[in-house]
Amino acid sequence: MQQPSMGKTIPNSDWISDEGIKLKKEDLPELPGYHVLVQPLSIKQKTKGGIILPDSTKDDIAYLTTVGKVVALGDLAYDDKEKFPLGPWCQEGDYVAYGKFIGQKLQYKGVKFLLLFDDQIIMRVDKPTDLDPTFNLSN
C-alpha cells in the first residue's frame, strides 16, 4: 500500500519544544527497581500560523507523543543480563520512543512524567524531530 503524500503537514520542529520545566537531579524522585522516568516532549504554545493552543490541548498532545527524554533510571534498570545481554538501551539524557498507551502518568513537583519499565522502551532516538507522528493517520 502506498503512503499518501503529507505535503502540507507541519514539520515536527515547528510544534515540538525542549523548553519543558526541568528539575535538578536531586529534586527527582528515587526510582525503585526496573523503572525508567521519562519526561514527554513539550509542545509549543503557539502554532506556526499563530494559533495559541490551550494548556489542555498541549497536555493531551504531549502525552500522546511517543517520544520523551529519560530523566532517571531505577537502581535495577537494565540489570537483567538475560533480557539485556548487550547492556542498557538508554541512559539519562537520551530521547527514547515508547508505546502510545504505555506507562504510568504522574505529576511530580509540577512536572509531568511517564513511569515506564526498562523493557517498555522501544528505541533510542537521536533527534526527536525526525520521527513522524502522522505516519499511520491515513489507515
N, CA, C and O atoms as CSV, one atom per row, in Angstrom:
chain,resi,resn,atom,element,x,y,z
A,1,MET,N,N,0.837,-1.176,0.000
A,1,MET,CA,C,0.000,0.000,0.000
A,1,MET,C,C,0.884,1.242,0.000
A,1,MET,O,O,1.848,1.327,0.761
A,2,GLN,N,N,0.555,2.186,-0.845
A,2,GLN,CA,C,1.344,3.399,-0.943
A,2,GLN,C,C,0.869,4.417,0.092
A,2,GLN,O,O,-0.332,4.625,0.266
A,3,GLN,N,N,1.809,5.039,0.765
A,3,GLN,CA,C,1.510,6.062,1.774
A,3,GLN,C,C,1.193,7.376,1.062
A,3,GLN,O,O,1.980,7.820,0.225
A,4,PRO,N,N,0.047,8.014,1.378
A,4,PRO,CA,C,-0.270,9.276,0.706
A,4,PRO,C,C,0.706,10.372,1.099
A,4,PRO,O,O,1.289,10.342,2.182
A,5,SER,N,N,0.872,11.321,0.225
A,5,SER,CA,C,1.756,12.449,0.495
A,5,SER,C,C,1.156,13.324,1.578
A,5,SER,O,O,-0.041,13.610,1.562
A,6,MET,N,N,1.980,13.745,2.509
A,6,MET,CA,C,1.533,14.623,3.589
A,6,MET,C,C,2.164,15.988,3.356
A,6,MET,O,O,2.767,16.561,4.264
A,7,GLY,N,N,2.024,16.513,2.133
A,7,GLY,CA,C,2.705,17.714,1.695
A,7,GLY,C,C,2.485,18.947,2.540
A,7,GLY,O,O,3.393,19.769,2.662
A,8,LYS,N,N,1.309,19.105,3.129
A,8,LYS,CA,C,1.029,20.319,3.882
A,8,LYS,C,C,1.094,20.102,5.394
A,8,LYS,O,O,0.626,20.941,6.163
A,9,THR,N,N,1.667,18.990,5.816
A,9,THR,CA,C,1.785,18.757,7.250
A,9,THR,C,C,2.859,19.652,7.842
A,9,THR,O,O,3.752,20.134,7.146
A,10,ILE,N,N,2.748,19.858,9.128
A,10,ILE,CA,C,3.689,20.717,9.839
A,10,ILE,C,C,4.885,19.874,10.276
A,10,ILE,O,O,4.690,18.822,10.885
A,11,PRO,N,N,6.098,20.295,9.990
A,11,PRO,CA,C,7.278,19.547,10.457
A,11,PRO,C,C,7.308,19.515,11.993
A,11,PRO,O,O,6.874,20.459,12.654
A,12,ASN,N,N,7.823,18.424,12.536
A,12,ASN,CA,C,7.886,18.277,13.991
A,12,ASN,C,C,8.600,19.435,14.666
A,12,ASN,O,O,8.222,19.841,15.765
A,13,SER,N,N,9.617,19.966,14.026
A,13,SER,CA,C,10.377,21.047,14.657
A,13,SER,C,C,9.531,22.301,14.851
A,13,SER,O,O,9.909,23.190,15.615
A,14,ASP,N,N,8.386,22.381,14.165
A,14,ASP,CA,C,7.506,23.542,14.328
A,14,ASP,C,C,6.567,23.423,15.527
A,14,ASP,O,O,6.003,24.427,15.962
A,15,TRP,N,N,6.387,22.210,16.073
A,15,TRP,CA,C,5.479,22.089,17.217
A,15,TRP,C,C,6.096,21.415,18.420
A,15,TRP,O,O,5.531,21.487,19.511
A,16,ILE,N,N,7.236,20.759,18.264
A,16,ILE,CA,C,7.906,20.133,19.404
A,16,ILE,C,C,8.904,21.114,19.995
A,16,ILE,O,O,9.610,21.818,19.274
A,17,SER,N,N,8.948,21.147,21.313
A,17,SER,CA,C,9.859,22.052,22.003
A,17,SER,C,C,10.583,21.292,23.101
A,17,SER,O,O,10.036,20.343,23.664
A,18,ASP,N,N,11.781,21.691,23.403
A,18,ASP,CA,C,12.516,21.102,24.525
A,18,ASP,C,C,12.574,22.103,25.671
A,18,ASP,O,O,13.513,22.104,26.467
A,19,GLU,N,N,11.565,22.945,25.740
A,19,GLU,CA,C,11.526,24.022,26.717
A,19,GLU,C,C,10.745,23.653,27.973
A,19,GLU,O,O,10.386,24.541,28.746
A,20,GLY,N,N,10.477,22.387,28.196
A,20,GLY,CA,C,9.680,21.981,29.350
A,20,GLY,C,C,10.331,22.347,30.669
A,20,GLY,O,O,11.510,22.695,30.724
A,21,ILE,N,N,9.541,22.263,31.730
A,21,ILE,CA,C,10.061,22.532,33.070
A,21,ILE,C,C,11.105,21.477,33.389
A,21,ILE,O,O,10.881,20.287,33.170
A,22,LYS,N,N,12.221,21.903,33.894
A,22,LYS,CA,C,13.292,20.962,34.221
A,22,LYS,C,C,13.529,20.956,35.730
A,22,LYS,O,O,13.522,22.004,36.376
A,23,LEU,N,N,13.736,19.780,36.270
A,23,LEU,CA,C,14.083,19.630,37.678
A,23,LEU,C,C,15.540,19.211,37.772
A,23,LEU,O,O,16.059,18.528,36.889
A,24,LYS,N,N,16.190,19.620,38.839
A,24,LYS,CA,C,17.559,19.169,39.077
A,24,LYS,C,C,17.517,17.691,39.466
A,24,LYS,O,O,16.505,17.199,39.965
A,25,LYS,N,N,18.615,16.999,39.234
A,25,LYS,CA,C,18.683,15.570,39.531
A,25,LYS,C,C,18.324,15.278,40.983
A,25,LYS,O,O,17.643,14.293,41.269
A,26,GLU,N,N,18.774,16.122,41.896
A,26,GLU,CA,C,18.489,15.881,43.322
A,26,GLU,C,C,17.022,16.123,43.681
A,26,GLU,O,O,16.571,15.701,44.746
A,27,ASP,N,N,16.266,16.803,42.798
A,27,ASP,CA,C,14.847,17.046,43.046
A,27,ASP,C,C,13.945,15.947,42.499
A,27,ASP,O,O,12.752,15.919,42.799
A,28,LEU,N,N,14.503,15.043,41.700
A,28,LEU,CA,C,13.712,13.957,41.117
A,28,LEU,C,C,13.436,12.876,42.161
A,28,LEU,O,O,14.211,12.715,43.104
A,29,PRO,N,N,12.339,12.137,42.000
A,29,PRO,CA,C,12.057,11.044,42.941
A,29,PRO,C,C,13.052,9.904,42.768
A,29,PRO,O,O,13.610,9.714,41.687
A,30,GLU,N,N,13.270,9.152,43.834
A,30,GLU,CA,C,14.136,7.975,43.757
A,30,GLU,C,C,13.314,6.826,43.195
A,30,GLU,O,O,12.244,6.505,43.711
A,31,LEU,N,N,13.820,6.209,42.135
A,31,LEU,CA,C,13.074,5.153,41.456
A,31,LEU,C,C,13.517,3.781,41.936
A,31,LEU,O,O,14.711,3.482,41.938
A,32,PRO,N,N,12.575,2.949,42.342
A,32,PRO,CA,C,12.925,1.582,42.726
A,32,PRO,C,C,12.914,0.653,41.517
A,32,PRO,O,O,12.219,0.911,40.535
A,33,GLY,N,N,13.668,-0.400,41.592
A,33,GLY,CA,C,13.583,-1.485,40.625
A,33,GLY,C,C,13.920,-1.134,39.200
A,33,GLY,O,O,14.879,-0.415,38.918
A,34,TYR,N,N,13.101,-1.666,38.306
A,34,TYR,CA,C,13.367,-1.624,36.869
A,34,TYR,C,C,12.715,-0.438,36.172
A,34,TYR,O,O,12.467,-0.503,34.968
A,35,HIS,N,N,12.434,0.628,36.883
A,35,HIS,CA,C,11.712,1.758,36.311
A,35,HIS,C,C,12.613,2.740,35.568
A,35,HIS,O,O,13.800,2.882,35.864
A,36,VAL,N,N,11.997,3.418,34.581
A,36,VAL,CA,C,12.634,4.494,33.829
A,36,VAL,C,C,11.669,5.673,33.878
A,36,VAL,O,O,10.499,5.529,33.522
A,37,LEU,N,N,12.142,6.829,34.312
A,37,LEU,CA,C,11.319,8.026,34.385
A,37,LEU,C,C,11.575,8.861,33.139
A,37,LEU,O,O,12.707,9.262,32.870
A,38,VAL,N,N,10.509,9.120,32.379
A,38,VAL,CA,C,10.609,9.815,31.096
A,38,VAL,C,C,9.755,11.074,31.151
A,38,VAL,O,O,8.619,11.046,31.625
A,39,GLN,N,N,10.312,12.179,30.661
A,39,GLN,CA,C,9.546,13.416,30.528
A,39,GLN,C,C,9.138,13.550,29.068
A,39,GLN,O,O,9.993,13.718,28.198
A,40,PRO,N,N,7.804,13.475,28.783
A,40,PRO,CA,C,7.366,13.614,27.390
A,40,PRO,C,C,7.798,14.964,26.814
A,40,PRO,O,O,7.960,15.940,27.545
A,41,LEU,N,N,7.978,15.001,25.513
A,41,LEU,CA,C,8.353,16.246,24.854
A,41,LEU,C,C,7.302,17.319,25.104
A,41,LEU,O,O,6.110,17.027,25.197
A,42,SER,N,N,7.747,18.537,25.210
A,42,SER,CA,C,6.836,19.671,25.374
A,42,SER,C,C,6.321,20.104,24.011
A,42,SER,O,O,6.981,19.917,22.989
A,43,ILE,N,N,5.149,20.675,24.019
A,43,ILE,CA,C,4.533,21.172,22.800
A,43,ILE,C,C,4.554,22.696,22.851
A,43,ILE,O,O,4.273,23.288,23.893
A,44,LYS,N,N,4.885,23.325,21.737
A,44,LYS,CA,C,4.950,24.785,21.703
A,44,LYS,C,C,3.579,25.407,21.956
A,44,LYS,O,O,2.551,24.849,21.574
A,45,GLN,N,N,3.582,26.563,22.603
A,45,GLN,CA,C,2.355,27.263,22.970
A,45,GLN,C,C,1.614,27.783,21.737
A,45,GLN,O,O,0.384,27.793,21.709
A,46,LYS,N,N,2.364,28.215,20.721
A,46,LYS,CA,C,1.753,28.845,19.548
A,46,LYS,C,C,2.141,28.072,18.293
A,46,LYS,O,O,3.301,27.703,18.115
A,47,THR,N,N,1.154,27.829,17.422
A,47,THR,CA,C,1.441,27.152,16.159
A,47,THR,C,C,2.121,28.116,15.192
A,47,THR,O,O,2.182,29.322,15.432
A,48,LYS,N,N,2.625,27.564,14.104
A,48,LYS,CA,C,3.291,28.389,13.098
A,48,LYS,C,C,2.341,29.445,12.532
A,48,LYS,O,O,2.769,30.544,12.179
A,49,GLY,N,N,1.057,29.112,12.446
A,49,GLY,CA,C,0.064,30.038,11.927
A,49,GLY,C,C,-0.418,31.060,12.945
A,49,GLY,O,O,-1.260,31.900,12.627
A,50,GLY,N,N,0.107,30.999,14.175
A,50,GLY,CA,C,-0.237,31.976,15.194
A,50,GLY,C,C,-1.354,31.567,16.137
A,50,GLY,O,O,-1.759,32.359,16.988
A,51,ILE,N,N,-1.864,30.343,16.003
A,51,ILE,CA,C,-2.929,29.879,16.894
A,51,ILE,C,C,-2.323,29.498,18.244
A,51,ILE,O,O,-1.368,28.725,18.313
A,52,ILE,N,N,-2.889,30.048,19.304
A,52,ILE,CA,C,-2.410,29.728,20.652
A,52,ILE,C,C,-3.172,28.503,21.152
A,52,ILE,O,O,-4.401,28.501,21.217
A,53,LEU,N,N,-2.420,27.467,21.502
A,53,LEU,CA,C,-3.029,26.222,21.971
A,53,LEU,C,C,-3.349,26.309,23.459
A,53,LEU,O,O,-2.521,26.776,24.241
A,54,PRO,N,N,-4.542,25.862,23.862
A,54,PRO,CA,C,-4.848,25.824,25.292
A,54,PRO,C,C,-3.981,24.773,25.988
A,54,PRO,O,O,-3.539,23.812,25.360
A,55,ASP,N,N,-3.743,24.961,27.279
A,55,ASP,CA,C,-2.898,24.030,28.039
A,55,ASP,C,C,-3.420,22.604,27.973
A,55,ASP,O,O,-2.627,21.666,27.895
A,56,SER,N,N,-4.736,22.418,28.002
A,56,SER,CA,C,-5.299,21.069,27.971
A,56,SER,C,C,-4.947,20.366,26.658
A,56,SER,O,O,-4.657,19.170,26.661
A,57,THR,N,N,-4.968,21.082,25.553
A,57,THR,CA,C,-4.604,20.502,24.257
A,57,THR,C,C,-3.119,20.172,24.220
A,57,THR,O,O,-2.731,19.103,23.748
A,58,LYS,N,N,-2.287,21.083,24.715
A,58,LYS,CA,C,-0.842,20.827,24.765
A,58,LYS,C,C,-0.544,19.589,25.595
A,58,LYS,O,O,0.300,18.778,25.213
A,59,ASP,N,N,-1.230,19.430,26.740
A,59,ASP,CA,C,-1.006,18.266,27.604
A,59,ASP,C,C,-1.424,16.975,26.916
A,59,ASP,O,O,-0.727,15.964,27.000
A,60,ASP,N,N,-2.575,17.012,26.228
A,60,ASP,CA,C,-3.037,15.815,25.520
A,60,ASP,C,C,-2.053,15.411,24.434
A,60,ASP,O,O,-1.731,14.231,24.297
A,61,ILE,N,N,-1.577,16.373,23.665
A,61,ILE,CA,C,-0.628,16.075,22.590
A,61,ILE,C,C,0.678,15.545,23.174
A,61,ILE,O,O,1.263,14.606,22.635
A,62,ALA,N,N,1.134,16.139,24.269
A,62,ALA,CA,C,2.396,15.702,24.884
A,62,ALA,C,C,2.297,14.260,25.371
A,62,ALA,O,O,3.233,13.483,25.180
A,63,TYR,N,N,1.171,13.887,26.000
A,63,TYR,CA,C,1.040,12.520,26.498
A,63,TYR,C,C,0.830,11.521,25.372
A,63,TYR,O,O,1.189,10.352,25.514
A,64,LEU,N,N,0.253,11.959,24.253
A,64,LEU,CA,C,0.064,11.050,23.128
A,64,LEU,C,C,1.306,10.965,22.254
A,64,LEU,O,O,1.409,10.073,21.411
A,65,THR,N,N,2.242,11.875,22.443
A,65,THR,CA,C,3.513,11.792,21.748
A,65,THR,C,C,4.266,10.595,22.310
A,65,THR,O,O,4.251,10.366,23.520
A,66,THR,N,N,4.903,9.855,21.471
A,66,THR,CA,C,5.557,8.626,21.918
A,66,THR,C,C,7.059,8.784,22.070
A,66,THR,O,O,7.802,7.804,21.994
A,67,VAL,N,N,7.508,10.009,22.284
A,67,VAL,CA,C,8.928,10.273,22.475
A,67,VAL,C,C,9.099,11.140,23.713
A,67,VAL,O,O,8.316,12.059,23.954
A,68,GLY,N,N,10.115,10.843,24.485
A,68,GLY,CA,C,10.402,11.645,25.662
A,68,GLY,C,C,11.870,11.548,26.022
A,68,GLY,O,O,12.634,10.803,25.407
A,69,LYS,N,N,12.247,12.312,27.025
A,69,LYS,CA,C,13.637,12.350,27.476
A,69,LYS,C,C,13.754,11.569,28.778
A,69,LYS,O,O,12.971,11.776,29.705
A,70,VAL,N,N,14.725,10.678,28.845
A,70,VAL,CA,C,14.964,9.899,30.066
A,70,VAL,C,C,15.594,10.825,31.101
A,70,VAL,O,O,16.654,11.404,30.862
A,71,VAL,N,N,14.936,10.959,32.250
A,71,VAL,CA,C,15.473,11.838,33.288
A,71,VAL,C,C,16.016,11.062,34.476
A,71,VAL,O,O,16.813,11.601,35.244
A,72,ALA,N,N,15.603,9.798,34.648
A,72,ALA,CA,C,16.133,8.994,35.754
A,72,ALA,C,C,15.926,7.511,35.459
A,72,ALA,O,O,14.979,7.123,34.776
A,73,LEU,N,N,16.827,6.699,35.985
A,73,LEU,CA,C,16.743,5.242,35.881
A,73,LEU,C,C,16.694,4.642,37.275
A,73,LEU,O,O,17.382,5.104,38.186
A,74,GLY,N,N,15.871,3.602,37.437
A,74,GLY,CA,C,15.813,2.894,38.708
A,74,GLY,C,C,17.110,2.161,38.977
A,74,GLY,O,O,17.918,1.955,38.072
A,75,ASP,N,N,17.306,1.764,40.233
A,75,ASP,CA,C,18.570,1.119,40.617
A,75,ASP,C,C,18.789,-0.238,39.946
A,75,ASP,O,O,19.929,-0.693,39.850
A,76,LEU,N,N,17.723,-0.890,39.482
A,76,LEU,CA,C,17.862,-2.185,38.816
A,76,LEU,C,C,17.604,-2.121,37.307
A,76,LEU,O,O,17.614,-3.151,36.633
A,77,ALA,N,N,17.374,-0.923,36.778
A,77,ALA,CA,C,17.077,-0.797,35.348
A,77,ALA,C,C,18.224,-1.352,34.516
A,77,ALA,O,O,19.385,-0.995,34.716
A,78,TYR,N,N,17.882,-2.224,33.586
A,78,TYR,CA,C,18.816,-2.856,32.654
A,78,TYR,C,C,19.844,-3.756,33.340
A,78,TYR,O,O,20.890,-4.044,32.758
A,79,ASP,N,N,19.567,-4.202,34.555
A,79,ASP,CA,C,20.474,-5.110,35.268
A,79,ASP,C,C,20.289,-6.575,34.869
A,79,ASP,O,O,21.195,-7.386,35.063
A,80,ASP,N,N,19.137,-6.917,34.319
A,80,ASP,CA,C,18.850,-8.304,33.954
A,80,ASP,C,C,19.673,-8.686,32.723
A,80,ASP,O,O,19.354,-8.278,31.606
A,81,LYS,N,N,20.720,-9.462,32.929
A,81,LYS,CA,C,21.653,-9.820,31.847
A,81,LYS,C,C,21.014,-10.751,30.817
A,81,LYS,O,O,21.466,-10.797,29.673
A,82,GLU,N,N,19.964,-11.500,31.200
A,82,GLU,CA,C,19.285,-12.354,30.234
A,82,GLU,C,C,18.434,-11.539,29.274
A,82,GLU,O,O,18.364,-11.855,28.086
A,83,LYS,N,N,17.787,-10.496,29.774
A,83,LYS,CA,C,16.955,-9.627,28.944
A,83,LYS,C,C,17.795,-8.652,28.119
A,83,LYS,O,O,17.479,-8.366,26.964
A,84,PHE,N,N,18.847,-8.156,28.718
A,84,PHE,CA,C,19.679,-7.126,28.088
A,84,PHE,C,C,21.144,-7.575,28.054
A,84,PHE,O,O,21.980,-7.018,28.765
A,85,PRO,N,N,21.454,-8.582,27.227
A,85,PRO,CA,C,22.827,-9.095,27.207
A,85,PRO,C,C,23.857,-8.083,26.705
A,85,PRO,O,O,25.044,-8.203,27.009
A,86,LEU,N,N,23.415,-7.102,25.951
A,86,LEU,CA,C,24.338,-6.088,25.417
A,86,LEU,C,C,24.389,-4.833,26.280
A,86,LEU,O,O,25.029,-3.850,25.907
A,87,GLY,N,N,23.723,-4.859,27.427
A,87,GLY,CA,C,23.738,-3.708,28.325
A,87,GLY,C,C,22.528,-2.806,28.138
A,87,GLY,O,O,21.585,-3.157,27.430
A,88,PRO,N,N,22.560,-1.651,28.773
A,88,PRO,CA,C,21.417,-0.732,28.737
A,88,PRO,C,C,21.102,-0.214,27.337
A,88,PRO,O,O,22.000,0.017,26.528
A,89,TRP,N,N,19.811,-0.038,27.067
A,89,TRP,CA,C,19.380,0.522,25.791
A,89,TRP,C,C,19.457,2.036,25.812
A,89,TRP,O,O,19.599,2.662,24.762
A,90,CYS,N,N,19.366,2.633,26.990
A,90,CYS,CA,C,19.378,4.088,27.077
A,90,CYS,C,C,19.983,4.505,28.408
A,90,CYS,O,O,20.184,3.689,29.307
A,91,GLN,N,N,20.264,5.786,28.507
A,91,GLN,CA,C,20.766,6.342,29.758
A,91,GLN,C,C,20.123,7.706,29.960
A,91,GLN,O,O,19.421,8.202,29.079
A,92,GLU,N,N,20.359,8.306,31.103
A,92,GLU,CA,C,19.778,9.613,31.393
A,92,GLU,C,C,20.213,10.620,30.339
A,92,GLU,O,O,21.379,10.667,29.947
A,93,GLY,N,N,19.253,11.425,29.885
A,93,GLY,CA,C,19.530,12.428,28.865
A,93,GLY,C,C,19.201,11.982,27.455
A,93,GLY,O,O,19.118,12.816,26.554
A,94,ASP,N,N,19.008,10.674,27.238
A,94,ASP,CA,C,18.662,10.161,25.908
A,94,ASP,C,C,17.188,10.420,25.605
A,94,ASP,O,O,16.354,10.454,26.510
A,95,TYR,N,N,16.880,10.600,24.334
A,95,TYR,CA,C,15.494,10.619,23.882
A,95,TYR,C,C,15.130,9.196,23.493
A,95,TYR,O,O,15.898,8.513,22.816
A,96,VAL,N,N,13.957,8.755,23.923
A,96,VAL,CA,C,13.528,7.383,23.659
A,96,VAL,C,C,12.103,7.378,23.122
A,96,VAL,O,O,11.332,8.311,23.349
A,97,ALA,N,N,11.771,6.310,22.406
A,97,ALA,CA,C,10.410,6.087,21.928
A,97,ALA,C,C,9.803,4.958,22.755
A,97,ALA,O,O,10.506,4.046,23.191
A,98,TYR,N,N,8.498,5.031,22.963
A,98,TYR,CA,C,7.773,4.037,23.748
A,98,TYR,C,C,6.376,3.903,23.164
A,98,TYR,O,O,5.967,4.718,22.337
A,99,GLY,N,N,5.638,2.879,23.590
A,99,GLY,CA,C,4.286,2.652,23.091
A,99,GLY,C,C,3.339,3.781,23.473
A,99,GLY,O,O,3.527,4.446,24.492
A,100,LYS,N,N,2.323,3.988,22.649
A,100,LYS,CA,C,1.413,5.122,22.825
A,100,LYS,C,C,0.642,5.087,24.142
A,100,LYS,O,O,0.493,6.128,24.783
A,101,PHE,N,N,0.151,3.933,24.562
A,101,PHE,CA,C,-0.672,3.863,25.771
A,101,PHE,C,C,0.034,3.069,26.865
A,101,PHE,O,O,-0.587,2.258,27.552
A,102,ILE,N,N,1.297,3.298,27.018
A,102,ILE,CA,C,2.102,2.520,27.945
A,102,ILE,C,C,2.602,3.413,29.079
A,102,ILE,O,O,2.770,4.618,28.894
A,103,GLY,N,N,2.833,2.838,30.222
A,103,GLY,CA,C,3.402,3.584,31.336
A,103,GLY,C,C,2.362,4.211,32.241
A,103,GLY,O,O,1.169,4.234,31.937
A,104,GLN,N,N,2.841,4.711,33.341
A,104,GLN,CA,C,2.003,5.367,34.353
A,104,GLN,C,C,2.235,6.872,34.301
A,104,GLN,O,O,3.358,7.339,34.490
A,105,LYS,N,N,1.169,7.630,34.045
A,105,LYS,CA,C,1.282,9.094,34.030
A,105,LYS,C,C,1.352,9.582,35.469
A,105,LYS,O,O,0.641,9.080,36.340
A,106,LEU,N,N,2.208,10.557,35.711
A,106,LEU,CA,C,2.266,11.165,37.036
A,106,LEU,C,C,2.764,12.588,36.931
A,106,LEU,O,O,3.431,12.965,35.968
A,107,GLN,N,N,2.428,13.366,37.937
A,107,GLN,CA,C,2.904,14.741,38.015
A,107,GLN,C,C,3.653,14.865,39.334
A,107,GLN,O,O,3.122,14.540,40.396
A,108,TYR,N,N,4.887,15.338,39.252
A,108,TYR,CA,C,5.751,15.444,40.422
A,108,TYR,C,C,6.357,16.843,40.449
A,108,TYR,O,O,7.073,17.237,39.529
A,109,LYS,N,N,6.067,17.582,41.499
A,109,LYS,CA,C,6.563,18.957,41.650
A,109,LYS,C,C,6.226,19.824,40.438
A,109,LYS,O,O,7.038,20.634,39.990
A,110,GLY,N,N,5.017,19.637,39.921
A,110,GLY,CA,C,4.540,20.446,38.809
A,110,GLY,C,C,5.006,20.006,37.438
A,110,GLY,O,O,4.684,20.662,36.448
A,111,VAL,N,N,5.755,18.917,37.347
A,111,VAL,CA,C,6.270,18.429,36.064
A,111,VAL,C,C,5.602,17.099,35.745
A,111,VAL,O,O,5.474,16.237,36.614
A,112,LYS,N,N,5.177,16.937,34.499
A,112,LYS,CA,C,4.518,15.694,34.076
A,112,LYS,C,C,5.555,14.701,33.571
A,112,LYS,O,O,6.456,15.038,32.802
A,113,PHE,N,N,5.391,13.461,34.034
A,113,PHE,CA,C,6.304,12.380,33.680
A,113,PHE,C,C,5.525,11.140,33.296
A,113,PHE,O,O,4.326,11.040,33.556
A,114,LEU,N,N,6.213,10.196,32.676
A,114,LEU,CA,C,5.731,8.838,32.476
A,114,LEU,C,C,6.706,7.906,33.181
A,114,LEU,O,O,7.923,8.046,33.059
A,115,LEU,N,N,6.150,6.954,33.919
A,115,LEU,CA,C,6.963,5.955,34.595
A,115,LEU,C,C,6.834,4.658,33.810
A,115,LEU,O,O,5.757,4.064,33.747
A,116,LEU,N,N,7.931,4.228,33.215
A,116,LEU,CA,C,7.964,3.033,32.377
A,116,LEU,C,C,8.851,1.971,33.007
A,116,LEU,O,O,9.666,2.271,33.879
A,117,PHE,N,N,8.691,0.729,32.564
A,117,PHE,CA,C,9.646,-0.314,32.901
A,117,PHE,C,C,10.741,-0.304,31.849
A,117,PHE,O,O,10.510,0.135,30.723
A,118,ASP,N,N,11.917,-0.777,32.194
A,118,ASP,CA,C,13.052,-0.727,31.271
A,118,ASP,C,C,12.792,-1.455,29.954
A,118,ASP,O,O,13.335,-1.061,28.922
A,119,ASP,N,N,11.974,-2.506,29.967
A,119,ASP,CA,C,11.717,-3.239,28.728
A,119,ASP,C,C,10.573,-2.643,27.899
A,119,ASP,O,O,10.202,-3.211,26.872
A,120,GLN,N,N,10.015,-1.515,28.326
A,120,GLN,CA,C,8.983,-0.839,27.553
A,120,GLN,C,C,9.551,0.228,26.612
A,120,GLN,O,O,8.816,0.824,25.825
A,121,ILE,N,N,10.831,0.458,26.698
A,121,ILE,CA,C,11.493,1.390,25.785
A,121,ILE,C,C,11.663,0.686,24.444
A,121,ILE,O,O,12.230,-0.405,24.377
A,122,ILE,N,N,11.171,1.309,23.381
A,122,ILE,CA,C,11.225,0.685,22.055
A,122,ILE,C,C,12.555,0.951,21.371
A,122,ILE,O,O,13.163,0.043,20.805
A,123,MET,N,N,13.012,2.219,21.426
A,123,MET,CA,C,14.274,2.557,20.773
A,123,MET,C,C,14.789,3.886,21.290
A,123,MET,O,O,14.047,4.679,21.870
A,124,ARG,N,N,16.058,4.111,21.071
A,124,ARG,CA,C,16.673,5.394,21.392
A,124,ARG,C,C,16.613,6.247,20.123
A,124,ARG,O,O,16.786,5.738,19.016
A,125,VAL,N,N,16.370,7.540,20.292
A,125,VAL,CA,C,16.195,8.450,19.162
A,125,VAL,C,C,17.219,9.571,19.285
A,125,VAL,O,O,17.310,10.217,20.329
A,126,ASP,N,N,17.986,9.805,18.232
A,126,ASP,CA,C,18.974,10.880,18.267
A,126,ASP,C,C,18.315,12.252,18.272
A,126,ASP,O,O,18.633,13.097,19.109
A,127,LYS,N,N,17.390,12.471,17.331
A,127,LYS,CA,C,16.685,13.749,17.240
A,127,LYS,C,C,15.186,13.463,17.225
A,127,LYS,O,O,14.692,12.863,16.271
A,128,PRO,N,N,14.452,13.876,18.258
A,128,PRO,CA,C,13.021,13.574,18.296
A,128,PRO,C,C,12.246,14.220,17.156
A,128,PRO,O,O,11.165,13.742,16.812
A,129,THR,N,N,12.757,15.275,16.568
A,129,THR,CA,C,12.050,15.925,15.465
A,129,THR,C,C,12.099,15.097,14.183
A,129,THR,O,O,11.390,15.415,13.228
A,130,ASP,N,N,12.919,14.042,14.137
A,130,ASP,CA,C,12.996,13.190,12.955
A,130,ASP,C,C,11.841,12.199,12.863
A,130,ASP,O,O,11.575,11.668,11.785
A,131,LEU,N,N,11.151,11.940,13.970
A,131,LEU,CA,C,10.032,11.000,13.948
A,131,LEU,C,C,8.795,11.663,13.361
A,131,LEU,O,O,8.581,12.860,13.552
A,132,ASP,N,N,7.981,10.893,12.649
A,132,ASP,CA,C,6.762,11.411,12.041
A,132,ASP,C,C,5.555,10.825,12.753
A,132,ASP,O,O,5.218,9.666,12.511
A,133,PRO,N,N,4.885,11.583,13.628
A,133,PRO,CA,C,3.753,11.054,14.363
A,133,PRO,C,C,2.503,10.877,13.493
A,133,PRO,O,O,1.535,10.265,13.945
A,134,THR,N,N,2.498,11.390,12.268
A,134,THR,CA,C,1.331,11.290,11.394
A,134,THR,C,C,1.397,10.053,10.493
A,134,THR,O,O,0.511,9.863,9.660
A,135,PHE,N,N,2.403,9.226,10.637
A,135,PHE,CA,C,2.660,8.126,9.715
A,135,PHE,C,C,1.445,7.220,9.510
A,135,PHE,O,O,1.130,6.891,8.366
A,136,ASN,N,N,0.752,6.805,10.573
A,136,ASN,CA,C,-0.360,5.875,10.456
A,136,ASN,C,C,-1.731,6.530,10.406
A,136,ASN,O,O,-2.738,5.833,10.526
A,137,LEU,N,N,-1.805,7.829,10.235
A,137,LEU,CA,C,-3.104,8.506,10.251
A,137,LEU,C,C,-3.937,8.236,9.015
A,137,LEU,O,O,-5.145,8.473,9.027
A,138,SER,N,N,-3.324,7.746,7.950
A,138,SER,CA,C,-4.070,7.534,6.704
A,138,SER,C,C,-4.808,6.218,6.699
A,138,SER,O,O,-5.674,6.024,5.845
A,139,ASN,N,N,-4.518,5.307,7.598
A,139,ASN,CA,C,-5.162,3.975,7.590
A,139,ASN,C,C,-6.485,3.984,8.287
A,139,ASN,O,O,-7.147,2.950,8.366
